[in-house]
Amino acid sequence: MTAGCSDSGPAAARVDPPRAPGGPATTPAAGGGMVKEGWFGGADGLHARVEIKGVERQAARSVLRLALTPLASATPSAGASGGAASPPGGTGATVPFAVSLLDPVGRRLYRPLTGGQPAQLTMGAAQELSIEYPPLPQDVQRVTVITPGTAGEFTGVPVTTGTSAGTGSSPGTGTTPGGGTAPGTGTPPGGGTEPRNGRGPRTGGGPGFGVAFGDGAGRGLGAVPVGTTTSPSATATPAPSTPAPSTTATPSPGTTSPSGGAIDLYSITEGETRDVTSSPSDETLSLRADVLFDSDSDKLSARAGQVLDQAAADIRRTISATDRAVAIDGHTDGAGDASRNLDLSRRRAQTVEKELKKRLGDTYTYTATGKGKADPVAKEGGSGDAAARARNRRVEIAYKVRQGATIATGTPSATPGASASPTPAAFRAQDGTTVASRTARFGQATRRLNVKPFYRDGAYLVAVFEIVNEGPGNTPADASYAHQDYPGGAFTAFSVSVPGGKDVYRAVRIGAAAPGAYASYVDPGRATFRTGVGQPARGFVYLPAPPGDVKKVTFDAGPFGKIDNVPVS
């Protein structure tokens, strides 16, 4: 498939794994604890140290406690003025700092609920902060904290039971419903050949240099101004001021759970005979019409029986005990007469409905609908036109799943589920040594991808890497590596597969989304945090963990090419 990334130069090249100049993209602080240093907010934004203290379960909420220390930059971007970095955007600028909690076993993401009191921060001084979230389920003992920067994910954060229903350092703040749509879900900025990540502009703040604790859904939750003088105090004193008002966004269908702020995470697996999109609440099996039917017909092919047998087995194994509705939608590609396509898609959906009834019986509620060429999942035209049309010719089977059901896979013969009992990863202060490097051209510029060892976090595989600008010139601030069929994510062009396997495991999506629509994915929120030549920027992306105890994977890094035998711990 064609990735939504520009590479007008030669093919990606294999290079020895060098050590990028300028130091590591993420620096673990000395002294232990859950501490990382990184760059946050935007391109050449806030350089800071983050220490995660833990998550406290209170009566009606969960509270994340962390310490944020702004740091002066030792390596300003090329073209920037020398010396310590000024606050990005100058006086009045605000850096987005939307922090989410991820339950890697329950497969849900939690966004903040409340606004926060603006607090005065000082360069080099730590500020204790508290952020409120919806209540976590009682069986959740560890979560992953996702920060919007090169420090990325803090795995293995313990959840403890608090003794107070207070809100920490944010008294008197109101509560807004969770959920909503991710920022930047509209049309991405156009122009040029550099890929865009579709994220919105930085939010303007109050006086000084601030951090906006947004909820990842376009809502600012208060600005934290940062001074430029050094304070001998280890903890800055909050400055009295009025909390920034919150704005309410309308949640997209399927993005919130009944708890109010928990958002389902969707695993996407592309297989040879079907694709599977699965969350803790629902599952969609997208069966290839070219496998099920003869060409331009609703007559079943010789291969259809095995595919339908497996689909029926998956439905029987995972469907909700209280909601046994099975929705069947037929789709065609974009070629041909629209009315003829609509009729063909309807007849194919009805054929699949009939076959499922034979296998499952009448204890389910079936609906069969033809959609014609509406709702394509792949962008047709261009060099990948044939493959895109083949993906669009499909019959989708959607249903609600019971709690705790193991997810289906793209290949019917594969064993479902990532592992027998997925567990959260322990905290990882360092990424390990580079296992492979590749370079790719973007116009006249070259960038190098340094791949780190991957690891499991619950039901997911975490791909970790750093991208280094090798020049000439700065990396565009909005550069990203998005696949054209999965817009909105920073690294949706990246995927993994098991050596010898045919399934492709795509970036984990946050919430439900219409086919081809802009969405958010579990990644840093943008791809470019440092733009200067020689400056490494760490990146990560969550992917569904392949079934079984996989020790190595093939990493498809989009414009950088494929890398075999990446180790998985």
C-alpha positions as semicolon CSV with decimal commas, in nm:
position;residue;x (nm);y (nm);z (nm)
1;M;0,000;0,000;0,000
2;T;0,106;0,355;-0,055
3;A;0,210;0,541;0,255
4;G;0,112;0,905;0,291
5;C;0,474;1,015;0,300
6;S;0,677;1,200;0,043
7;D;1,003;1,052;-0,079
8;S;1,110;1,203;-0,406
9;G;1,465;1,076;-0,381
10;P;1,616;0,727;-0,409
11;A;1,487;0,424;-0,223
12;A;1,548;0,386;0,148
13;A;1,902;0,278;0,224
14;R;2,045;0,044;0,487
15;V;2,312;0,208;0,701
16;D;2,516;0,105;1,002
17;P;2,357;0,211;1,331
18;P;2,545;0,532;1,419
19;R;2,508;0,727;1,738
20;A;2,317;1,042;1,659
21;P;2,499;1,360;1,758
22;G;2,336;1,583;2,010
23;G;2,261;1,315;2,269
24;P;1,969;1,077;2,306
25;A;1,618;1,188;2,221
26;T;1,501;1,084;2,567
27;T;1,727;1,120;2,868
28;P;1,650;0,926;3,186
29;A;1,736;1,129;3,492
30;A;1,977;0,998;3,752
31;G;1,857;0,867;4,084
32;G;1,596;0,616;3,966
33;G;1,219;0,664;3,974
34;M;0,985;0,714;3,682
35;V;1,174;1,005;3,530
36;K;1,250;1,102;3,171
37;E;1,363;1,416;2,994
38;G;1,229;1,514;2,657
39;W;1,088;1,775;2,423
40;F;0,718;1,850;2,438
41;G;0,437;2,046;2,279
42;G;0,559;2,128;1,931
43;A;0,862;2,148;1,708
44;D;1,154;2,278;1,923
45;G;0,907;2,332;2,205
46;L;0,945;2,277;2,577
47;H;1,254;2,091;2,698
48;A;1,157;1,945;3,034
49;R;1,201;1,668;3,286
50;V;0,891;1,471;3,382
51;E;0,866;1,256;3,692
52;I;0,556;1,041;3,732
53;K;0,466;1,000;4,100
54;G;0,176;0,760;4,049
55;V;-0,199;0,741;4,001
56;E;-0,433;0,754;4,298
57;R;-0,779;0,599;4,286
58;Q;-1,026;0,825;4,470
59;A;-1,402;0,807;4,530
60;A;-1,522;0,950;4,198
61;R;-1,205;1,005;4,001
62;S;-0,846;0,905;3,947
63;V;-0,564;1,153;4,005
64;L;-0,228;1,149;3,828
65;R;0,052;1,318;4,021
66;L;0,363;1,429;3,840
67;A;0,645;1,680;3,864
68;L;0,735;1,896;3,564
69;T;1,069;2,075;3,547
70;P;1,136;2,314;3,255
71;L;1,497;2,292;3,136
72;A;1,713;2,526;2,932
73;S;1,809;2,388;2,593
74;A;2,174;2,292;2,548
75;T;2,137;2,230;2,175
76;P;1,917;2,491;2,003
77;S;1,787;2,410;1,657
78;A;1,991;2,504;1,355
79;G;1,906;2,857;1,254
80;A;1,797;2,949;1,606
81;S;1,977;3,206;1,811
82;G;2,259;3,075;2,028
83;G;2,251;3,023;2,401
84;A;1,967;2,890;2,613
85;A;1,645;2,838;2,428
86;S;1,375;3,094;2,471
87;P;1,020;2,976;2,541
88;P;0,872;2,854;2,210
89;G;0,668;3,126;2,047
90;G;0,803;3,390;2,285
91;T;0,607;3,573;2,553
92;G;0,245;3,463;2,573
93;A;0,304;3,126;2,402
94;T;0,155;2,809;2,545
95;V;0,283;2,457;2,489
96;P;0,020;2,180;2,467
97;F;0,078;1,913;2,731
98;A;-0,217;1,673;2,706
99;V;-0,144;1,365;2,918
100;S;-0,355;1,049;2,890
101;L;-0,377;0,728;3,091
102;L;-0,375;0,402;2,897
103;D;-0,493;0,068;3,033
104;P;-0,296;-0,176;2,813
105;V;-0,485;-0,482;2,936
106;G;-0,838;-0,338;2,936
107;R;-0,759;-0,161;2,604
108;R;-0,898;0,179;2,697
109;L;-0,762;0,533;2,714
110;Y;-0,858;0,790;2,979
111;R;-0,845;1,164;2,916
112;P;-0,853;1,438;3,181
113;L;-1,182;1,552;3,329
114;T;-1,111;1,888;3,491
115;G;-0,936;2,216;3,445
116;G;-0,631;2,303;3,652
117;Q;-0,519;2,611;3,840
118;P;-0,247;2,789;3,643
119;A;0,083;2,756;3,832
120;Q;0,396;2,965;3,795
121;L;0,690;2,751;3,685
122;T;1,054;2,851;3,686
123;M;1,334;2,719;3,469
124;G;1,511;2,443;3,658
125;A;1,248;2,419;3,935
126;A;1,011;2,124;3,970
127;Q;0,638;2,187;4,003
128;E;0,413;1,921;4,157
129;L;0,097;1,888;3,948
130;S;-0,224;1,686;3,971
131;I;-0,452;1,594;3,680
132;E;-0,794;1,434;3,725
133;Y;-0,935;1,147;3,518
134;P;-1,247;0,930;3,525
135;P;-1,243;0,652;3,785
136;L;-1,036;0,353;3,681
137;P;-1,186;0,003;3,717
138;Q;-1,095;-0,167;4,042
139;D;-0,900;-0,442;3,869
140;V;-0,662;-0,194;3,702
141;Q;-0,341;-0,201;3,904
142;R;-0,099;-0,041;3,658
143;V;-0,141;0,202;3,371
144;T;0,075;0,367;3,107
145;V;0,101;0,746;3,109
146;I;0,120;0,888;2,756
147;T;0,294;1,225;2,733
148;P;0,294;1,441;2,417
149;G;0,665;1,447;2,345
150;T;0,986;1,254;2,300
151;A;0,967;1,112;2,654
152;G;0,656;0,939;2,527
153;E;0,514;0,653;2,728
154;F;0,570;0,586;3,100
155;T;0,475;0,221;3,141
156;G;0,404;0,034;3,462
157;V;0,271;0,330;3,667
158;P;0,110;0,190;3,985
159;V;-0,250;0,272;4,075
160;T;-0,304;0,307;4,450
161;T;-0,611;0,375;4,661
162;G;-0,630;0,727;4,805
163;T;-0,763;0,832;5,143
164;S;-0,919;1,156;5,023
165;A;-1,163;1,260;4,754
166;G;-0,975;1,585;4,705
167;T;-0,824;1,702;4,382
168;G;-0,469;1,766;4,487
169;S;-0,339;2,104;4,377
170;S;-0,640;2,198;4,168
171;P;-0,909;2,306;4,416
172;G;-1,236;2,447;4,302
173;T;-1,214;2,330;3,946
174;G;-1,518;2,221;3,757
175;T;-1,573;1,888;3,588
176;T;-1,643;1,841;3,222
177;P;-1,747;1,519;3,051
178;G;-1,465;1,314;2,900
179;G;-1,433;1,189;2,548
180;G;-1,474;1,403;2,243
181;T;-1,285;1,404;1,920
182;A;-0,913;1,435;1,891
183;P;-0,748;1,761;1,797
184;G;-0,676;1,821;1,436
185;T;-0,949;1,590;1,305
186;G;-1,044;1,832;1,031
187;T;-0,876;1,883;0,696
188;P;-0,498;1,894;0,724
189;P;-0,304;2,192;0,595
190;G;-0,231;2,161;0,226
191;G;0,055;2,263;0,006
192;G;0,399;2,121;-0,059
193;T;0,506;1,758;-0,073
194;E;0,593;1,717;0,294
195;P;0,339;1,494;0,476
196;R;0,121;1,665;0,735
197;N;0,003;1,521;1,061
198;G;-0,331;1,701;1,073
199;R;-0,279;1,843;1,421
200;G;-0,420;2,180;1,520
201;P;-0,214;2,491;1,591
202;R;-0,067;2,561;1,931
203;T;-0,300;2,731;2,175
204;G;-0,228;3,087;2,286
205;G;-0,182;3,127;2,660
206;G;-0,158;3,391;2,927
207;P;0,142;3,601;3,025
208;G;0,480;3,433;3,010
209;F;0,546;3,085;2,882
210;G;0,280;2,829;2,964
211;V;0,184;2,465;2,937
212;A;-0,176;2,385;2,841
213;F;-0,296;2,066;3,008
214;G;-0,542;1,976;2,734
215;D;-0,742;1,656;2,740
216;G;-0,644;1,548;2,391
217;A;-0,989;1,645;2,263
218;G;-0,924;2,008;2,187
219;R;-1,006;2,139;2,534
220;G;-0,755;2,356;2,715
221;L;-0,738;2,272;3,083
222;G;-0,543;2,567;3,213
223;A;-0,212;2,731;3,129
224;V;0,102;2,693;3,335
225;P;0,320;3,003;3,281
226;V;0,693;2,944;3,297
227;G;0,942;3,212;3,395
228;T;1,291;3,235;3,251
229;T;1,482;3,285;3,575
230;T;1,637;3,010;3,779
231;S;1,493;2,945;4,122
232;P;1,684;2,772;4,402
233;S;1,359;2,620;4,522
234;A;1,294;2,258;4,431
235;T;0,922;2,325;4,403
236;A;0,768;2,637;4,259
237;T;0,480;2,805;4,437
238;P;0,154;2,817;4,241
239;A;0,056;3,166;4,143
240;P;-0,301;3,261;4,233
241;S;-0,513;3,310;3,927
242;T;-0,838;3,201;3,770
243;P;-0,860;2,865;3,597
244;A;-0,882;2,880;3,221
245;P;-1,237;2,805;3,110
246;S;-1,305;2,467;2,952
247;T;-1,497;2,425;2,633
248;T;-1,716;2,126;2,569
249;A;-1,673;1,918;2,258
250;T;-1,937;1,680;2,129
251;P;-1,811;1,323;2,154
252;S;-1,791;1,122;1,834
253;P;-2,009;0,812;1,827
254;G;-1,835;0,525;2,000
255;T;-1,553;0,731;2,152
256;T;-1,675;0,723;2,509
257;S;-1,776;0,440;2,737
258;P;-2,063;0,463;2,986
259;S;-1,810;0,571;3,250
260;G;-1,783;0,907;3,072
261;G;-1,414;0,948;2,998
262;A;-1,287;0,604;2,900
263;I;-1,231;0,569;2,527
264;D;-1,210;0,233;2,352
265;L;-0,885;0,155;2,172
266;Y;-0,918;-0,012;1,832
267;S;-0,671;-0,273;1,711
268;I;-0,646;-0,293;1,332
269;T;-0,518;-0,608;1,158
270;E;-0,508;-0,647;0,780
271;G;-0,509;-1,007;0,655
272;E;-0,509;-1,188;0,324
273;T;-0,878;-1,284;0,335
274;R;-1,013;-1,035;0,587
275;D;-0,934;-0,731;0,803
276;V;-1,029;-0,714;1,170
277;T;-1,098;-0,398;1,370
278;S;-1,151;-0,477;1,736
279;S;-1,211;-0,288;2,061
280;P;-1,327;-0,394;2,409
281;S;-1,684;-0,309;2,303
282;D;-1,723;-0,410;1,939
283;E;-1,559;-0,594;1,653
284;T;-1,581;-0,570;1,274
285;L;-1,479;-0,850;1,039
286;S;-1,417;-0,713;0,690
287;L;-1,427;-1,011;0,452
288;R;-1,268;-0,973;0,109
289;A;-1,540;-0,991;-0,157
290;D;-1,286;-1,124;-0,407
291;V;-1,240;-1,427;-0,179
292;L;-1,611;-1,475;-0,104
293;F;-1,764;-1,429;-0,448
294;D;-1,713;-1,485;-0,816
295;S;-1,633;-1,169;-1,007
296;D;-1,923;-0,924;-1,037
297;S;-2,156;-1,178;-0,877
298;D;-2,326;-1,270;-0,549
299;K;-2,251;-1,640;-0,607
300;L;-2,016;-1,782;-0,346
301;S;-1,670;-1,896;-0,453
302;A;-1,504;-2,227;-0,366
303;R;-1,302;-2,053;-0,093
304;A;-1,598;-1,884;0,074
305;G;-1,699;-2,171;0,300
306;Q;-1,381;-2,170;0,509
307;V;-1,386;-1,792;0,549
308;L;-1,751;-1,791;0,658
309;D;-1,693;-2,084;0,894
310;Q;-1,422;-1,887;1,072
311;A;-1,633;-1,571;1,083
312;A;-1,920;-1,763;1,243
313;A;-1,682;-1,918;1,496
314;D;-1,546;-1,576;1,591
315;I;-1,895;-1,433;1,633
316;R;-2,007;-1,725;1,849
317;R;-1,694;-1,700;2,064
318;T;-1,692;-1,323;2,126
319;I;-2,040;-1,176;2,079
320;S;-2,211;-1,006;2,372
321;A;-2,456;-1,219;2,570
322;T;-2,699;-0,926;2,599
323;D;-2,669;-0,770;2,252
324;R;-2,671;-1,035;1,981
325;A;-2,727;-0,807;1,683
326;V;-2,516;-0,884;1,375
327;A;-2,495;-0,606;1,114
328;I;-2,383;-0,708;0,764
329;D;-2,287;-0,437;0,512
330;G;-2,182;-0,499;0,154
331;H;-1,940;-0,263;-0,023
332;T;-1,798;-0,231;-0,374
333;D;-1,509;-0,034;-0,518
334;G;-1,555;0,302;-0,686
335;A;-1,562;0,175;-1,043
336;G;-1,880;0,129;-1,244
337;D;-2,239;0,244;-1,221
338;A;-2,345;0,357;-0,875
339;S;-2,690;0,195;-0,881
340;R;-2,550;-0,133;-1,007
341;N;-2,286;-0,130;-0,735
342;L;-2,550;-0,063;-0,472
343;D;-2,759;-0,358;-0,590
344;L;-2,457;-0,591;-0,603
345;S;-2,346;-0,491;-0,254
346;R;-2,695;-0,553;-0,116
347;R;-2,721;-0,898;-0,275
348;R;-2,379;-0,995;-0,141
349;A;-2,473;-0,882;0,209
350;Q;-2,790;-1,089;0,190
351;T;-2,592;-1,394;0,077
352;V;-2,358;-1,361;0,376
353;E;-2,658;-1,315;0,606
354;K;-2,809;-1,640;0,476
355;E;-2,482;-1,828;0,526
356;L;-2,434;-1,698;0,881
357;K;-2,788;-1,801;0,974
358;K;-2,706;-2,154;0,860
359;R;-2,403;-2,160;1,090
360;L;-2,528;-1,960;1,389
361;G;-2,901;-2,019;1,396
362;D;-3,189;-1,786;1,477
363;T;-3,080;-1,673;1,824
364;Y;-2,912;-1,369;1,667
365;T;-3,067;-1,059;1,510
366;Y;-2,941;-1,007;1,155
367;T;-2,956;-0,700;0,930
368;A;-2,814;-0,691;0,577
369;T;-2,751;-0,363;0,394
370;G;-2,584;-0,264;0,070
371;K;-2,362;0,046;0,074
372;G;-2,231;0,035;-0,283
373;K;-1,918;0,241;-0,327
374;A;-1,985;0,456;-0,018
375;D;-1,745;0,444;0,276
376;P;-1,425;0,323;0,107
377;V;-1,153;0,205;0,346
378;A;-0,870;0,259;0,095
379;K;-0,792;0,552;-0,132
380;E;-0,826;0,451;-0,495
381;G;-0,611;0,586;-0,776
382;G;-0,235;0,608;-0,808
383;S;0,017;0,328;-0,801
384;G;-0,173;0,129;-0,538
385;D;-0,508;0,144;-0,716
386;A;-0,557;-0,232;-0,764
387;A;-0,485;-0,314;-0,400
388;A;-0,706;-0,027;-0,280
389;R;-0,999;-0,140;-0,492
390;A;-0,958;-0,496;-0,366
391;R;-0,977;-0,375;-0,003
392;N;-1,286;-0,167;-0,079
393;R;-1,468;-0,470;-0,225
394;R;-1,576;-0,627;0,101
395;V;-1,857;-0,746;0,327
396;E;-1,837;-0,614;0,682
397;I;-1,982;-0,801;0,979
398;A;-2,012;-0,588;1,293
399;Y;-2,127;-0,689;1,642
400;K;-2,084;-0,608;2,010
401;V;-1,843;-0,825;2,208
402;R;-1,860;-0,962;2,559
403;Q;-1,623;-0,822;2,819
404;G;-1,284;-0,991;2,820
405;A;-1,325;-1,162;2,483
406;T;-1,001;-1,233;2,296
407;I;-0,968;-1,043;1,973
408;A;-0,986;-1,205;1,629
409;T;-0,697;-1,199;1,384
410;G;-0,666;-1,127;1,015
411;T;-0,561;-1,483;0,931
412;P;-0,835;-1,731;1,028
413;S;-0,581;-2,002;1,114
414;A;-0,397;-1,779;1,365
415;T;-0,459;-1,826;1,734
416;P;-0,670;-1,532;1,864
417;G;-0,540;-1,299;2,129
418;A;-0,200;-1,142;2,189
419;S;-0,114;-1,378;2,474
420;A;-0,286;-1,597;2,730
421;S;-0,271;-1,327;2,998
422;P;-0,124;-0,994;2,880
423;T;0,038;-0,791;3,155
424;P;0,143;-0,424;3,170
425;A;0,508;-0,354;3,092
426;A;0,741;-0,242;3,367
427;F;0,878;0,112;3,355
428;R;1,155;0,153;3,098
429;A;1,389;0,446;3,160
430;Q;1,597;0,371;2,850
431;D;1,520;0,230;2,508
432;G;1,828;0,015;2,453
433;T;2,080;0,021;2,171
434;T;1,993;0,079;1,808
435;V;1,927;-0,252;1,629
436;A;1,899;-0,118;1,272
437;S;1,914;0,209;1,080
438;R;1,769;0,323;0,749
439;T;1,781;0,650;0,559
440;A;1,524;0,803;0,326
441;R;1,509;1,115;0,113
442;F;1,239;1,379;0,153
443;G;1,288;1,622;-0,132
444;Q;1,653;1,727;-0,106
445;A;1,680;1,637;0,263
446;T;1,780;1,307;0,423
447;R;1,651;1,161;0,749
448;R;1,775;0,857;0,935
449;L;1,559;0,614;1,127
450;N;1,727;0,440;1,423
451;V;1,519;0,142;1,537
452;K;1,525;0,041;1,903
453;P;1,413;-0,294;2,050
454;F;1,034;-0,324;2,061
455;Y;0,844;-0,448;2,365
456;R;0,501;-0,563;2,481
457;D;0,273;-0,354;2,697
458;G;-0,036;-0,558;2,777
459;A;-0,226;-0,635;2,456
460;Y;0,004;-0,412;2,251
461;L;0,343;-0,403;2,087
462;V;0,530;-0,074;2,132
463;A;0,750;0,023;1,838
464;V;1,029;0,259;1,949
465;F;1,266;0,453;1,725
466;E;1,429;0,790;1,672
467;I;1,439;0,999;1,358
468;V;1,743;1,217;1,292
469;N;1,756;1,502;1,042
470;E;2,073;1,468;0,833
471;G;2,008;1,787;0,637
472;P;2,033;2,003;0,448
473;G;1,808;2,243;0,633
474;N;1,563;2,198;0,916
475;T;1,290;1,935;0,922
476;P;0,949;2,096;0,855
477;A;0,770;2,146;1,185
478;D;0,461;1,956;1,064
479;A;0,642;1,659;0,909
480;S;0,474;1,326;0,984
481;Y;0,458;0,970;0,854
482;A;0,088;0,906;0,804
483;H;-0,062;0,638;0,580
484;Q;-0,313;0,775;0,331
485;D;-0,578;0,527;0,449
486;Y;-0,522;0,612;0,818
487;P;-0,490;0,992;0,832
488;G;-0,441;1,183;1,155
489;G;-0,171;0,976;1,323
490;A;0,195;1,066;1,340
491;F;0,321;0,719;1,239
492;T;0,032;0,529;1,076
493;A;0,258;0,446;0,779
494;F;0,448;0,219;1,019
495;S;0,332;-0,138;1,084
496;V;0,463;-0,479;1,184
497;S;0,420;-0,837;1,069
498;V;0,545;-1,172;1,191
499;P;0,823;-1,326;0,977
500;G;0,653;-1,568;0,738
501;G;0,305;-1,437;0,828
502;K;0,059;-1,245;0,613
503;D;-0,116;-1,030;0,873
504;V;-0,022;-0,662;0,900
505;Y;-0,066;-0,496;1,241
506;R;-0,151;-0,126;1,215
507;A;-0,135;0,163;1,463
508;V;-0,387;0,146;1,748
509;R;-0,666;0,398;1,697
510;I;-0,827;0,600;1,976
511;G;-1,205;0,571;1,950
512;A;-1,437;0,486;1,663
513;A;-1,393;0,656;1,326
514;A;-1,553;0,646;0,984
515;P;-1,344;0,480;0,710
516;G;-1,075;0,717;0,585
517;A;-1,160;0,985;0,841
518;Y;-0,902;1,171;1,046
519;A;-0,853;1,006;1,384
520;S;-0,611;0,995;1,674
521;Y;-0,375;0,705;1,737
522;V;-0,162;0,598;2,031
523;D;0,155;0,792;1,950
524;P;0,318;1,116;2,072
525;G;0,057;1,328;1,891
526;R;0,303;1,456;1,632
527;A;0,622;1,327;1,468
528;T;0,849;1,630;1,480
529;F;0,969;1,772;1,812
530;R;1,319;1,877;1,703
531;T;1,398;2,024;1,363
532;G;1,772;2,096;1,354
533;V;2,036;1,897;1,168
534;G;2,177;1,614;1,378
535;Q;1,906;1,635;1,645
536;P;1,736;1,302;1,724
537;A;1,364;1,297;1,798
538;R;1,233;0,986;1,971
539;G;0,906;0,843;1,847
540;F;0,681;0,553;1,939
541;V;0,358;0,396;1,819
542;Y;0,134;0,133;1,977
543;L;0,040;-0,163;1,754
544;P;-0,168;-0,476;1,823
545;A;0,060;-0,748;1,962
546;P;0,070;-1,049;1,725
547;P;-0,064;-1,378;1,869
548;G;0,170;-1,603;2,059
549;D;0,509;-1,543;2,213
550;V;0,663;-1,355;1,921
551;K;1,031;-1,271;1,972
552;K;1,100;-1,091;1,643
553;V;0,894;-0,892;1,394
554;T;0,935;-0,733;1,055
555;F;0,899;-0,357;1,087
556;D;0,757;-0,175;0,785
557;A;0,877;0,181;0,844
558;G;0,693;0,341;0,552
559;P;0,931;0,562;0,353
560;F;1,231;0,410;0,535
561;G;1,153;0,060;0,409
562;K;1,123;-0,276;0,584
563;I;1,349;-0,395;0,865
564;D;1,358;-0,766;0,947
565;N;1,417;-0,934;1,281
566;V;1,348;-0,644;1,516
567;P;1,366;-0,799;1,866
568;V;1,059;-0,795;2,091
569;S;1,084;-0,820;2,471
